[in-house]
Amino acid sequence: ALMDRLVPMYIEISILRALYESMASELGARMTAMDSATKNAGDMIGSLTLQYNRARQAAITTELMEIIGGAEALNG
């Protein structure tokens, strides 16, 4: 009688445990993927910021050179 109740309960618990372990594994994989994506996005932001700043500095330098060139042309 006791075994008749324990065996189905044991089987049910074993199945639930397997399902929970599967869910935990999937969530762990998702978390790892998101950590990697976050790191890659941070690296990309750094790279793009550097490119933007270099382009901006080049534009400023060009504009200053044009202003200086124009001033020198006026002063002869």
PDB file of N, H, CA, C and O in Angstrom:
ATOM      1  N   ALA A   1       0.834  -1.199   0.000  1.00  0.00           N
ATOM      2  CA  ALA A   1       0.000   0.000   0.000  1.00  0.00           C
ATOM      3  C   ALA A   1       0.870   1.250   0.000  1.00  0.00           C
ATOM      4  O   ALA A   1       0.631   2.186  -0.763  1.00  0.00           O
ATOM      5  N   LEU A   2       1.871   1.255   0.857  1.00  0.00           N
ATOM      6  H   LEU A   2       2.064   0.494   1.477  1.00  0.00           H
ATOM      7  CA  LEU A   2       2.752   2.416   0.920  1.00  0.00           C
ATOM      8  C   LEU A   2       3.532   2.559  -0.381  1.00  0.00           C
ATOM      9  O   LEU A   2       3.684   3.667  -0.895  1.00  0.00           O
ATOM     10  N   MET A   3       4.024   1.447  -0.914  1.00  0.00           N
ATOM     11  H   MET A   3       3.900   0.547  -0.497  1.00  0.00           H
ATOM     12  CA  MET A   3       4.777   1.476  -2.164  1.00  0.00           C
ATOM     13  C   MET A   3       3.893   1.908  -3.326  1.00  0.00           C
ATOM     14  O   MET A   3       4.361   2.560  -4.259  1.00  0.00           O
ATOM     15  N   ASP A   4       2.599   1.539  -3.267  1.00  0.00           N
ATOM     16  H   ASP A   4       2.219   1.009  -2.509  1.00  0.00           H
ATOM     17  CA  ASP A   4       1.674   1.930  -4.328  1.00  0.00           C
ATOM     18  C   ASP A   4       1.531   3.448  -4.401  1.00  0.00           C
ATOM     19  O   ASP A   4       1.258   3.992  -5.471  1.00  0.00           O
ATOM     20  N   ARG A   5       1.710   4.127  -3.290  1.00  0.00           N
ATOM     21  H   ARG A   5       1.932   3.685  -2.421  1.00  0.00           H
ATOM     22  CA  ARG A   5       1.612   5.594  -3.280  1.00  0.00           C
ATOM     23  C   ARG A   5       2.972   6.242  -3.553  1.00  0.00           C
ATOM     24  O   ARG A   5       3.048   7.296  -4.185  1.00  0.00           O
ATOM     25  N   LEU A   6       4.031   5.613  -3.078  1.00  0.00           N
ATOM     26  H   LEU A   6       3.970   4.757  -2.565  1.00  0.00           H
ATOM     27  CA  LEU A   6       5.356   6.218  -3.206  1.00  0.00           C
ATOM     28  C   LEU A   6       5.922   6.144  -4.626  1.00  0.00           C
ATOM     29  O   LEU A   6       6.565   7.088  -5.086  1.00  0.00           O
ATOM     30  N   VAL A   7       5.689   5.038  -5.315  1.00  0.00           N
ATOM     31  H   VAL A   7       5.167   4.271  -4.941  1.00  0.00           H
ATOM     32  CA  VAL A   7       6.256   4.870  -6.656  1.00  0.00           C
ATOM     33  C   VAL A   7       5.736   5.936  -7.625  1.00  0.00           C
ATOM     34  O   VAL A   7       6.548   6.575  -8.296  1.00  0.00           O
ATOM     35  N   PRO A   8       4.411   6.158  -7.730  1.00  0.00           N
ATOM     36  CA  PRO A   8       3.946   7.218  -8.631  1.00  0.00           C
ATOM     37  C   PRO A   8       4.465   8.606  -8.215  1.00  0.00           C
ATOM     38  O   PRO A   8       4.788   9.435  -9.067  1.00  0.00           O
ATOM     39  N   MET A   9       4.541   8.847  -6.902  1.00  0.00           N
ATOM     40  H   MET A   9       4.279   8.174  -6.211  1.00  0.00           H
ATOM     41  CA  MET A   9       5.040  10.129  -6.415  1.00  0.00           C
ATOM     42  C   MET A   9       6.516  10.305  -6.802  1.00  0.00           C
ATOM     43  O   MET A   9       6.932  11.390  -7.207  1.00  0.00           O
ATOM     44  N   TYR A  10       7.288   9.241  -6.675  1.00  0.00           N
ATOM     45  H   TYR A  10       6.949   8.360  -6.346  1.00  0.00           H
ATOM     46  CA  TYR A  10       8.704   9.285  -7.031  1.00  0.00           C
ATOM     47  C   TYR A  10       8.870   9.560  -8.525  1.00  0.00           C
ATOM     48  O   TYR A  10       9.721  10.353  -8.926  1.00  0.00           O
ATOM     49  N   ILE A  11       8.054   8.901  -9.341  1.00  0.00           N
ATOM     50  H   ILE A  11       7.362   8.256  -9.015  1.00  0.00           H
ATOM     51  CA  ILE A  11       8.125   9.105 -10.794  1.00  0.00           C
ATOM     52  C   ILE A  11       7.769  10.550 -11.141  1.00  0.00           C
ATOM     53  O   ILE A  11       8.445  11.188 -11.948  1.00  0.00           O
ATOM     54  N   GLU A  12       6.704  11.058 -10.526  1.00  0.00           N
ATOM     55  H   GLU A  12       6.154  10.540  -9.870  1.00  0.00           H
ATOM     56  CA  GLU A  12       6.283  12.440 -10.779  1.00  0.00           C
ATOM     57  C   GLU A  12       7.381  13.427 -10.371  1.00  0.00           C
ATOM     58  O   GLU A  12       7.682  14.363 -11.112  1.00  0.00           O
ATOM     59  N   ILE A  13       7.966  13.223  -9.219  1.00  0.00           N
ATOM     60  H   ILE A  13       7.721  12.463  -8.617  1.00  0.00           H
ATOM     61  CA  ILE A  13       9.030  14.107  -8.738  1.00  0.00           C
ATOM     62  C   ILE A  13      10.248  14.026  -9.661  1.00  0.00           C
ATOM     63  O   ILE A  13      10.892  15.041  -9.926  1.00  0.00           O
ATOM     64  N   SER A  14      10.562  12.838 -10.143  1.00  0.00           N
ATOM     65  H   SER A  14      10.039  12.013  -9.927  1.00  0.00           H
ATOM     66  CA  SER A  14      11.704  12.679 -11.053  1.00  0.00           C
ATOM     67  C   SER A  14      11.476  13.431 -12.357  1.00  0.00           C
ATOM     68  O   SER A  14      12.387  14.073 -12.880  1.00  0.00           O
ATOM     69  N   ILE A  15      10.255  13.348 -12.878  1.00  0.00           N
ATOM     70  H   ILE A  15       9.515  12.826 -12.453  1.00  0.00           H
ATOM     71  CA  ILE A  15       9.926  14.058 -14.117  1.00  0.00           C
ATOM     72  C   ILE A  15       9.987  15.569 -13.894  1.00  0.00           C
ATOM     73  O   ILE A  15      10.557  16.297 -14.707  1.00  0.00           O
ATOM     74  N   LEU A  16       9.401  16.037 -12.792  1.00  0.00           N
ATOM     75  H   LEU A  16       8.939  15.446 -12.131  1.00  0.00           H
ATOM     76  CA  LEU A  16       9.438  17.472 -12.493  1.00  0.00           C
ATOM     77  C   LEU A  16      10.873  17.965 -12.318  1.00  0.00           C
ATOM     78  O   LEU A  16      11.221  19.052 -12.779  1.00  0.00           O
ATOM     79  N   ARG A  17      11.687  17.177 -11.664  1.00  0.00           N
ATOM     80  H   ARG A  17      11.404  16.294 -11.289  1.00  0.00           H
ATOM     81  CA  ARG A  17      13.094  17.555 -11.468  1.00  0.00           C
ATOM     82  C   ARG A  17      13.796  17.700 -12.813  1.00  0.00           C
ATOM     83  O   ARG A  17      14.548  18.652 -13.027  1.00  0.00           O
ATOM     84  N   ALA A  18      13.551  16.759 -13.716  1.00  0.00           N
ATOM     85  H   ALA A  18      12.940  15.987 -13.542  1.00  0.00           H
ATOM     86  CA  ALA A  18      14.164  16.831 -15.044  1.00  0.00           C
ATOM     87  C   ALA A  18      13.702  18.084 -15.784  1.00  0.00           C
ATOM     88  O   ALA A  18      14.500  18.749 -16.445  1.00  0.00           O
ATOM     89  N   LEU A  19      12.406  18.406 -15.671  1.00  0.00           N
ATOM     90  H   LEU A  19      11.758  17.865 -15.134  1.00  0.00           H
ATOM     91  CA  LEU A  19      11.886  19.611 -16.323  1.00  0.00           C
ATOM     92  C   LEU A  19      12.512  20.873 -15.737  1.00  0.00           C
ATOM     93  O   LEU A  19      12.892  21.780 -16.478  1.00  0.00           O
ATOM     94  N   TYR A  20      12.621  20.934 -14.420  1.00  0.00           N
ATOM     95  H   TYR A  20      12.313  20.197 -13.818  1.00  0.00           H
ATOM     96  CA  TYR A  20      13.215  22.108 -13.777  1.00  0.00           C
ATOM     97  C   TYR A  20      14.691  22.250 -14.135  1.00  0.00           C
ATOM     98  O   TYR A  20      15.176  23.361 -14.345  1.00  0.00           O
ATOM     99  N   GLU A  21      15.400  21.137 -14.204  1.00  0.00           N
ATOM    100  H   GLU A  21      15.006  20.233 -14.033  1.00  0.00           H
ATOM    101  CA  GLU A  21      16.808  21.192 -14.594  1.00  0.00           C
ATOM    102  C   GLU A  21      16.950  21.675 -16.031  1.00  0.00           C
ATOM    103  O   GLU A  21      17.868  22.429 -16.351  1.00  0.00           O
ATOM    104  N   SER A  22      16.041  21.239 -16.893  1.00  0.00           N
ATOM    105  H   SER A  22      15.295  20.626 -16.633  1.00  0.00           H
ATOM    106  CA  SER A  22      16.059  21.681 -18.285  1.00  0.00           C
ATOM    107  C   SER A  22      15.800  23.184 -18.377  1.00  0.00           C
ATOM    108  O   SER A  22      16.481  23.895 -19.116  1.00  0.00           O
ATOM    109  N   MET A  23      14.810  23.659 -17.619  1.00  0.00           N
ATOM    110  H   MET A  23      14.257  23.081 -17.018  1.00  0.00           H
ATOM    111  CA  MET A  23      14.511  25.096 -17.614  1.00  0.00           C
ATOM    112  C   MET A  23      15.692  25.894 -17.078  1.00  0.00           C
ATOM    113  O   MET A  23      16.042  26.935 -17.635  1.00  0.00           O
ATOM    114  N   ALA A  24      16.302  25.418 -16.011  1.00  0.00           N
ATOM    115  H   ALA A  24      16.018  24.573 -15.558  1.00  0.00           H
ATOM    116  CA  ALA A  24      17.451  26.116 -15.427  1.00  0.00           C
ATOM    117  C   ALA A  24      18.612  26.166 -16.419  1.00  0.00           C
ATOM    118  O   ALA A  24      19.303  27.179 -16.523  1.00  0.00           O
ATOM    119  N   SER A  25      18.819  25.088 -17.131  1.00  0.00           N
ATOM    120  H   SER A  25      18.259  24.265 -17.046  1.00  0.00           H
ATOM    121  CA  SER A  25      19.888  25.042 -18.127  1.00  0.00           C
ATOM    122  C   SER A  25      19.622  26.041 -19.252  1.00  0.00           C
ATOM    123  O   SER A  25      20.528  26.755 -19.682  1.00  0.00           O
ATOM    124  N   GLU A  26      18.387  26.087 -19.721  1.00  0.00           N
ATOM    125  H   GLU A  26      17.651  25.507 -19.372  1.00  0.00           H
ATOM    126  CA  GLU A  26      18.029  27.028 -20.789  1.00  0.00           C
ATOM    127  C   GLU A  26      18.205  28.468 -20.322  1.00  0.00           C
ATOM    128  O   GLU A  26      18.740  29.299 -21.056  1.00  0.00           O
ATOM    129  N   LEU A  27      17.758  28.765 -19.108  1.00  0.00           N
ATOM    130  H   LEU A  27      17.323  28.090 -18.511  1.00  0.00           H
ATOM    131  CA  LEU A  27      17.904  30.122 -18.587  1.00  0.00           C
ATOM    132  C   LEU A  27      19.375  30.484 -18.405  1.00  0.00           C
ATOM    133  O   LEU A  27      19.765  31.628 -18.638  1.00  0.00           O
ATOM    134  N   GLY A  28      20.184  29.527 -17.994  1.00  0.00           N
ATOM    135  H   GLY A  28      19.868  28.598 -17.804  1.00  0.00           H
ATOM    136  CA  GLY A  28      21.622  29.771 -17.875  1.00  0.00           C
ATOM    137  C   GLY A  28      22.246  30.087 -19.226  1.00  0.00           C
ATOM    138  O   GLY A  28      23.081  30.985 -19.337  1.00  0.00           O
ATOM    139  N   ALA A  29      21.839  29.346 -20.253  1.00  0.00           N
ATOM    140  H   ALA A  29      21.160  28.616 -20.162  1.00  0.00           H
ATOM    141  CA  ALA A  29      22.357  29.596 -21.603  1.00  0.00           C
ATOM    142  C   ALA A  29      21.921  30.970 -22.102  1.00  0.00           C
ATOM    143  O   ALA A  29      22.704  31.686 -22.726  1.00  0.00           O
ATOM    144  N   ARG A  30      20.677  31.334 -21.826  1.00  0.00           N
ATOM    145  H   ARG A  30      20.041  30.752 -21.318  1.00  0.00           H
ATOM    146  CA  ARG A  30      20.195  32.661 -22.229  1.00  0.00           C
ATOM    147  C   ARG A  30      20.971  33.765 -21.522  1.00  0.00           C
ATOM    148  O   ARG A  30      21.331  34.773 -22.129  1.00  0.00           O
ATOM    149  N   MET A  31      21.222  33.564 -20.237  1.00  0.00           N
ATOM    150  H   MET A  31      20.929  32.745 -19.744  1.00  0.00           H
ATOM    151  CA  MET A  31      21.947  34.572 -19.470  1.00  0.00           C
ATOM    152  C   MET A  31      23.374  34.729 -20.010  1.00  0.00           C
ATOM    153  O   MET A  31      23.881  35.845 -20.118  1.00  0.00           O
ATOM    154  N   THR A  32      24.007  33.623 -20.341  1.00  0.00           N
ATOM    155  H   THR A  32      23.595  32.716 -20.253  1.00  0.00           H
ATOM    156  CA  THR A  32      25.352  33.680 -20.912  1.00  0.00           C
ATOM    157  C   THR A  32      25.337  34.414 -22.250  1.00  0.00           C
ATOM    158  O   THR A  32      26.213  35.234 -22.524  1.00  0.00           O
ATOM    159  N   ALA A  33      24.341  34.119 -23.079  1.00  0.00           N
ATOM    160  H   ALA A  33      23.628  33.453 -22.856  1.00  0.00           H
ATOM    161  CA  ALA A  33      24.231  34.786 -24.377  1.00  0.00           C
ATOM    162  C   ALA A  33      24.010  36.288 -24.207  1.00  0.00           C
ATOM    163  O   ALA A  33      24.596  37.090 -24.933  1.00  0.00           O
ATOM    164  N   MET A  34      23.167  36.664 -23.251  1.00  0.00           N
ATOM    165  H   MET A  34      22.691  36.012 -22.661  1.00  0.00           H
ATOM    166  CA  MET A  34      22.905  38.088 -23.029  1.00  0.00           C
ATOM    167  C   MET A  34      24.128  38.794 -22.453  1.00  0.00           C
ATOM    168  O   MET A  34      24.383  39.950 -22.793  1.00  0.00           O
ATOM    169  N   ASP A  35      24.879  38.131 -21.598  1.00  0.00           N
ATOM    170  H   ASP A  35      24.671  37.193 -21.322  1.00  0.00           H
ATOM    171  CA  ASP A  35      26.122  38.718 -21.087  1.00  0.00           C
ATOM    172  C   ASP A  35      27.090  38.989 -22.236  1.00  0.00           C
ATOM    173  O   ASP A  35      27.724  40.043 -22.295  1.00  0.00           O
ATOM    174  N   SER A  36      27.193  38.032 -23.137  1.00  0.00           N
ATOM    175  H   SER A  36      26.678  37.176 -23.089  1.00  0.00           H
ATOM    176  CA  SER A  36      28.074  38.192 -24.292  1.00  0.00           C
ATOM    177  C   SER A  36      27.591  39.325 -25.191  1.00  0.00           C
ATOM    178  O   SER A  36      28.396  40.127 -25.664  1.00  0.00           O
ATOM    179  N   ALA A  37      26.285  39.395 -25.428  1.00  0.00           N
ATOM    180  H   ALA A  37      25.631  38.743 -25.043  1.00  0.00           H
ATOM    181  CA  ALA A  37      25.726  40.459 -26.264  1.00  0.00           C
ATOM    182  C   ALA A  37      25.948  41.827 -25.624  1.00  0.00           C
ATOM    183  O   ALA A  37      26.251  42.799 -26.315  1.00  0.00           O
ATOM    184  N   THR A  38      25.797  41.899 -24.310  1.00  0.00           N
ATOM    185  H   THR A  38      25.551  41.109 -23.748  1.00  0.00           H
ATOM    186  CA  THR A  38      26.013  43.159 -23.600  1.00  0.00           C
ATOM    187  C   THR A  38      27.464  43.605 -23.726  1.00  0.00           C
ATOM    188  O   THR A  38      27.737  44.781 -23.964  1.00  0.00           O
ATOM    189  N   LYS A  39      28.396  42.667 -23.568  1.00  0.00           N
ATOM    190  H   LYS A  39      28.175  41.711 -23.375  1.00  0.00           H
ATOM    191  CA  LYS A  39      29.817  42.998 -23.695  1.00  0.00           C
ATOM    192  C   LYS A  39      30.120  43.461 -25.116  1.00  0.00           C
ATOM    193  O   LYS A  39      30.828  44.449 -25.306  1.00  0.00           O
ATOM    194  N   ASN A  40      29.589  42.753 -26.117  1.00  0.00           N
ATOM    195  H   ASN A  40      29.014  41.950 -25.962  1.00  0.00           H
ATOM    196  CA  ASN A  40      29.823  43.131 -27.510  1.00  0.00           C
ATOM    197  C   ASN A  40      29.245  44.505 -27.813  1.00  0.00           C
ATOM    198  O   ASN A  40      29.857  45.289 -28.538  1.00  0.00           O
ATOM    199  N   ALA A  41      28.070  44.804 -27.266  1.00  0.00           N
ATOM    200  H   ALA A  41      27.572  44.167 -26.677  1.00  0.00           H
ATOM    201  CA  ALA A  41      27.464  46.120 -27.479  1.00  0.00           C
ATOM    202  C   ALA A  41      28.323  47.207 -26.845  1.00  0.00           C
ATOM    203  O   ALA A  41      28.507  48.275 -27.429  1.00  0.00           O
ATOM    204  N   GLY A  42      28.844  46.941 -25.657  1.00  0.00           N
ATOM    205  H   GLY A  42      28.694  46.074 -25.183  1.00  0.00           H
ATOM    206  CA  GLY A  42      29.728  47.910 -25.005  1.00  0.00           C
ATOM    207  C   GLY A  42      30.986  48.157 -25.819  1.00  0.00           C
ATOM    208  O   GLY A  42      31.421  49.299 -25.966  1.00  0.00           O
ATOM    209  N   ASP A  43      31.571  47.088 -26.349  1.00  0.00           N
ATOM    210  H   ASP A  43      31.218  46.160 -26.230  1.00  0.00           H
ATOM    211  CA  ASP A  43      32.757  47.230 -27.200  1.00  0.00           C
ATOM    212  C   ASP A  43      32.429  48.039 -28.450  1.00  0.00           C
ATOM    213  O   ASP A  43      33.216  48.887 -28.871  1.00  0.00           O
ATOM    214  N   MET A  44      31.263  47.774 -29.041  1.00  0.00           N
ATOM    215  H   MET A  44      30.624  47.086 -28.699  1.00  0.00           H
ATOM    216  CA  MET A  44      30.860  48.485 -30.247  1.00  0.00           C
ATOM    217  C   MET A  44      30.634  49.969 -29.955  1.00  0.00           C
ATOM    218  O   MET A  44      31.016  50.824 -30.754  1.00  0.00           O
ATOM    219  N   ILE A  45      30.018  50.275 -28.819  1.00  0.00           N
ATOM    220  H   ILE A  45      29.708  49.581 -28.170  1.00  0.00           H
ATOM    221  CA  ILE A  45      29.804  51.674 -28.438  1.00  0.00           C
ATOM    222  C   ILE A  45      31.148  52.384 -28.302  1.00  0.00           C
ATOM    223  O   ILE A  45      31.312  53.508 -28.776  1.00  0.00           O
ATOM    224  N   GLY A  46      32.101  51.730 -27.659  1.00  0.00           N
ATOM    225  H   GLY A  46      31.968  50.817 -27.275  1.00  0.00           H
ATOM    226  CA  GLY A  46      33.430  52.327 -27.511  1.00  0.00           C
ATOM    227  C   GLY A  46      34.087  52.592 -28.850  1.00  0.00           C
ATOM    228  O   GLY A  46      34.657  53.661 -29.066  1.00  0.00           O
ATOM    229  N   SER A  47      34.011  51.626 -29.747  1.00  0.00           N
ATOM    230  H   SER A  47      33.547  50.757 -29.572  1.00  0.00           H
ATOM    231  CA  SER A  47      34.613  51.770 -31.072  1.00  0.00           C
ATOM    232  C   SER A  47      33.938  52.877 -31.877  1.00  0.00           C
ATOM    233  O   SER A  47      34.612  53.693 -32.506  1.00  0.00           O
ATOM    234  N   LEU A  48      32.610  52.905 -31.856  1.00  0.00           N
ATOM    235  H   LEU A  48      32.062  52.243 -31.345  1.00  0.00           H
ATOM    236  CA  LEU A  48      31.881  53.930 -32.607  1.00  0.00           C
ATOM    237  C   LEU A  48      32.107  55.321 -32.029  1.00  0.00           C
ATOM    238  O   LEU A  48      32.187  56.294 -32.779  1.00  0.00           O
ATOM    239  N   THR A  49      32.209  55.428 -30.711  1.00  0.00           N
ATOM    240  H   THR A  49      32.143  54.638 -30.102  1.00  0.00           H
ATOM    241  CA  THR A  49      32.488  56.718 -30.078  1.00  0.00           C
ATOM    242  C   THR A  49      33.857  57.225 -30.513  1.00  0.00           C
ATOM    243  O   THR A  49      34.018  58.410 -30.804  1.00  0.00           O
ATOM    244  N   LEU A  50      34.831  56.345 -30.557  1.00  0.00           N
ATOM    245  H   LEU A  50      34.701  55.383 -30.321  1.00  0.00           H
ATOM    246  CA  LEU A  50      36.172  56.718 -30.996  1.00  0.00           C
ATOM    247  C   LEU A  50      36.157  57.182 -32.452  1.00  0.00           C
ATOM    248  O   LEU A  50      36.772  58.195 -32.786  1.00  0.00           O
ATOM    249  N   GLN A  51      35.464  56.453 -33.313  1.00  0.00           N
ATOM    250  H   GLN A  51      34.964  55.630 -33.042  1.00  0.00           H
ATOM    251  CA  GLN A  51      35.356  56.848 -34.723  1.00  0.00           C
ATOM    252  C   GLN A  51      34.680  58.206 -34.859  1.00  0.00           C
ATOM    253  O   GLN A  51      35.125  59.055 -35.631  1.00  0.00           O
ATOM    254  N   TYR A  52      33.600  58.406 -34.104  1.00  0.00           N
ATOM    255  H   TYR A  52      33.238  57.717 -33.477  1.00  0.00           H
ATOM    256  CA  TYR A  52      32.878  59.678 -34.153  1.00  0.00           C
ATOM    257  C   TYR A  52      33.787  60.826 -33.716  1.00  0.00           C
ATOM    258  O   TYR A  52      33.839  61.867 -34.371  1.00  0.00           O
ATOM    259  N   ASN A  53      34.502  60.630 -32.606  1.00  0.00           N
ATOM    260  H   ASN A  53      34.460  59.784 -32.075  1.00  0.00           H
ATOM    261  CA  ASN A  53      35.375  61.689 -32.098  1.00  0.00           C
ATOM    262  C   ASN A  53      36.497  62.008 -33.078  1.00  0.00           C
ATOM    263  O   ASN A  53      36.854  63.174 -33.245  1.00  0.00           O
ATOM    264  N   ARG A  54      37.055  60.998 -33.722  1.00  0.00           N
ATOM    265  H   ARG A  54      36.765  60.051 -33.586  1.00  0.00           H
ATOM    266  CA  ARG A  54      38.108  61.236 -34.721  1.00  0.00           C
ATOM    267  C   ARG A  54      37.558  62.008 -35.919  1.00  0.00           C
ATOM    268  O   ARG A  54      38.200  62.938 -36.407  1.00  0.00           O
ATOM    269  N   ALA A  55      36.376  61.626 -36.394  1.00  0.00           N
ATOM    270  H   ALA A  55      35.854  60.870 -35.998  1.00  0.00           H
ATOM    271  CA  ALA A  55      35.766  62.325 -37.530  1.00  0.00           C
ATOM    272  C   ALA A  55      35.443  63.768 -37.153  1.00  0.00           C
ATOM    273  O   ALA A  55      35.655  64.681 -37.950  1.00  0.00           O
ATOM    274  N   ARG A  56      34.936  63.973 -35.952  1.00  0.00           N
ATOM    275  H   ARG A  56      34.763  63.231 -35.304  1.00  0.00           H
ATOM    276  CA  ARG A  56      34.611  65.314 -35.474  1.00  0.00           C
ATOM    277  C   ARG A  56      35.876  66.166 -35.373  1.00  0.00           C
ATOM    278  O   ARG A  56      35.886  67.325 -35.787  1.00  0.00           O
ATOM    279  N   GLN A  57      36.930  65.588 -34.826  1.00  0.00           N
ATOM    280  H   GLN A  57      36.922  64.646 -34.490  1.00  0.00           H
ATOM    281  CA  GLN A  57      38.197  66.321 -34.701  1.00  0.00           C
ATOM    282  C   GLN A  57      38.764  66.654 -36.078  1.00  0.00           C
ATOM    283  O   GLN A  57      39.303  67.743 -36.277  1.00  0.00           O
ATOM    284  N   ALA A  58      38.650  65.732 -37.024  1.00  0.00           N
ATOM    285  H   ALA A  58      38.212  64.847 -36.862  1.00  0.00           H
ATOM    286  CA  ALA A  58      39.126  65.993 -38.387  1.00  0.00           C
ATOM    287  C   ALA A  58      38.342  67.135 -39.017  1.00  0.00           C
ATOM    288  O   ALA A  58      38.921  67.982 -39.697  1.00  0.00           O
ATOM    289  N   ALA A  59      37.031  67.166 -38.797  1.00  0.00           N
ATOM    290  H   ALA A  59      36.561  66.478 -38.245  1.00  0.00           H
ATOM    291  CA  ALA A  59      36.207  68.246 -39.349  1.00  0.00           C
ATOM    292  C   ALA A  59      36.588  69.581 -38.716  1.00  0.00           C
ATOM    293  O   ALA A  59      36.662  70.595 -39.410  1.00  0.00           O
ATOM    294  N   ILE A  60      36.829  69.593 -37.417  1.00  0.00           N
ATOM    295  H   ILE A  60      36.769  68.769 -36.853  1.00  0.00           H
ATOM    296  CA  ILE A  60      37.226  70.823 -36.725  1.00  0.00           C
ATOM    297  C   ILE A  60      38.580  71.294 -37.245  1.00  0.00           C
ATOM    298  O   ILE A  60      38.768  72.484 -37.500  1.00  0.00           O
ATOM    299  N   THR A  61      39.516  70.374 -37.403  1.00  0.00           N
ATOM    300  H   THR A  61      39.364  69.408 -37.197  1.00  0.00           H
ATOM    301  CA  THR A  61      40.847  70.726 -37.906  1.00  0.00           C
ATOM    302  C   THR A  61      40.755  71.305 -39.311  1.00  0.00           C
ATOM    303  O   THR A  61      41.399  72.309 -39.616  1.00  0.00           O
ATOM    304  N   THR A  62      39.957  70.677 -40.161  1.00  0.00           N
ATOM    305  H   THR A  62      39.433  69.862 -39.913  1.00  0.00           H
ATOM    306  CA  THR A  62      39.778  71.174 -41.529  1.00  0.00           C
ATOM    307  C   THR A  62      39.191  72.577 -41.517  1.00  0.00           C
ATOM    308  O   THR A  62      39.647  73.453 -42.252  1.00  0.00           O
ATOM    309  N   GLU A  63      38.186  72.788 -40.689  1.00  0.00           N
ATOM    310  H   GLU A  63      37.815  72.076 -40.092  1.00  0.00           H
ATOM    311  CA  GLU A  63      37.552  74.104 -40.613  1.00  0.00           C
ATOM    312  C   GLU A  63      38.539  75.159 -40.112  1.00  0.00           C
ATOM    313  O   GLU A  63      38.574  76.274 -40.633  1.00  0.00           O
ATOM    314  N   LEU A  64      39.334  74.814 -39.110  1.00  0.00           N
ATOM    315  H   LEU A  64      39.306  73.908 -38.687  1.00  0.00           H
ATOM    316  CA  LEU A  64      40.337  75.760 -38.604  1.00  0.00           C
ATOM    317  C   LEU A  64      41.380  76.080 -39.669  1.00  0.00           C
ATOM    318  O   LEU A  64      41.787  77.233 -39.814  1.00  0.00           O
ATOM    319  N   MET A  65      41.810  75.069 -40.411  1.00  0.00           N
ATOM    320  H   MET A  65      41.479  74.133 -40.293  1.00  0.00           H
ATOM    321  CA  MET A  65      42.785  75.303 -41.483  1.00  0.00           C
ATOM    322  C   MET A  65      42.208  76.229 -42.555  1.00  0.00           C
ATOM    323  O   MET A  65      42.923  77.076 -43.091  1.00  0.00           O
ATOM    324  N   GLU A  66      40.927  76.072 -42.866  1.00  0.00           N
ATOM    325  H   GLU A  66      40.347  75.384 -42.430  1.00  0.00           H
ATOM    326  CA  GLU A  66      40.287  76.944 -43.849  1.00  0.00           C
ATOM    327  C   GLU A  66      40.210  78.374 -43.324  1.00  0.00           C
ATOM    328  O   GLU A  66      40.445  79.326 -44.069  1.00  0.00           O
ATOM    329  N   ILE A  67      39.883  78.525 -42.052  1.00  0.00           N
ATOM    330  H   ILE A  67      39.692  77.752 -41.447  1.00  0.00           H
ATOM    331  CA  ILE A  67      39.806  79.863 -41.454  1.00  0.00           C
ATOM    332  C   ILE A  67      41.186  80.516 -41.444  1.00  0.00           C
ATOM    333  O   ILE A  67      41.327  81.686 -41.801  1.00  0.00           O
ATOM    334  N   ILE A  68      42.196  79.761 -41.037  1.00  0.00           N
ATOM    335  H   ILE A  68      42.081  78.811 -40.748  1.00  0.00           H
ATOM    336  CA  ILE A  68      43.563  80.300 -41.003  1.00  0.00           C
ATOM    337  C   ILE A  68      44.035  80.646 -42.414  1.00  0.00           C
ATOM    338  O   ILE A  68      44.655  81.688 -42.631  1.00  0.00           O
ATOM    339  N   GLY A  69      43.741  79.774 -43.360  1.00  0.00           N
ATOM    340  H   GLY A  69      43.238  78.928 -43.184  1.00  0.00           H
ATOM    341  CA  GLY A  69      44.112  80.034 -44.758  1.00  0.00           C
ATOM    342  C   GLY A  69      43.438  81.286 -45.290  1.00  0.00           C
ATOM    343  O   GLY A  69      44.061  82.087 -45.987  1.00  0.00           O
ATOM    344  N   GLY A  70      42.165  81.454 -44.961  1.00  0.00           N
ATOM    345  H   GLY A  70      41.659  80.803 -44.394  1.00  0.00           H
ATOM    346  CA  GLY A  70      41.445  82.652 -45.401  1.00  0.00           C
ATOM    347  C   GLY A  70      41.998  83.906 -44.754  1.00  0.00           C
ATOM    348  O   GLY A  70      42.121  84.941 -45.409  1.00  0.00           O
ATOM    349  N   ALA A  71      42.335  83.825 -43.471  1.00  0.00           N
ATOM    350  H   ALA A  71      42.236  82.984 -42.939  1.00  0.00           H
ATOM    351  CA  ALA A  71      42.890  84.985 -42.765  1.00  0.00           C
ATOM    352  C   ALA A  71      44.255  85.345 -43.333  1.00  0.00           C
ATOM    353  O   ALA A  71      44.557  86.527 -43.493  1.00  0.00           O
ATOM    354  N   GLU A  72      45.082  84.358 -43.640  1.00  0.00           N
ATOM    355  H   GLU A  72      44.837  83.397 -43.511  1.00  0.00           H
ATOM    356  CA  GLU A  72      46.398  84.630 -44.226  1.00  0.00           C
ATOM    357  C   GLU A  72      46.263  85.240 -45.610  1.00  0.00           C
ATOM    358  O   GLU A  72      47.046  86.109 -45.994  1.00  0.00           O
ATOM    359  N   ALA A  73      45.266  84.779 -46.357  1.00  0.00           N
ATOM    360  H   ALA A  73      44.630  84.073 -46.046  1.00  0.00           H
ATOM    361  CA  ALA A  73      45.051  85.337 -47.698  1.00  0.00           C
ATOM    362  C   ALA A  73      44.639  86.800 -47.605  1.00  0.00           C
ATOM    363  O   ALA A  73      45.049  87.610 -48.436  1.00  0.00           O
ATOM    364  N   LEU A  74      43.830  87.152 -46.601  1.00  0.00           N
ATOM    365  H   LEU A  74      43.496  86.494 -45.926  1.00  0.00           H
ATOM    366  CA  LEU A  74      43.398  88.541 -46.434  1.00  0.00           C
ATOM    367  C   LEU A  74      44.548  89.434 -45.968  1.00  0.00           C
ATOM    368  O   LEU A  74      44.635  90.597 -46.363  1.00  0.00           O
ATOM    369  N   ASN A  75      45.414  88.896 -45.140  1.00  0.00           N
ATOM    370  H   ASN A  75      45.343  87.951 -44.820  1.00  0.00           H
ATOM    371  CA  ASN A  75      46.524  89.684 -44.599  1.00  0.00           C
ATOM    372  C   ASN A  75      47.722  89.726 -45.542  1.00  0.00           C
ATOM    373  O   ASN A  75      48.666  90.491 -45.341  1.00  0.00           O
ATOM    374  N   GLY A  76      47.666  88.917 -46.539  1.00  0.00           N
ATOM    375  H   GLY A  76      46.899  88.296 -46.703  1.00  0.00           H
ATOM    376  CA  GLY A  76      48.650  88.956 -47.576  1.00  0.00           C
ATOM    377  C   GLY A  76      49.942  88.346 -47.289  1.00  0.00           C
ATOM    378  O   GLY A  76      50.829  88.348 -48.142  1.00  0.00           O
TER     379      GLY A  76
END
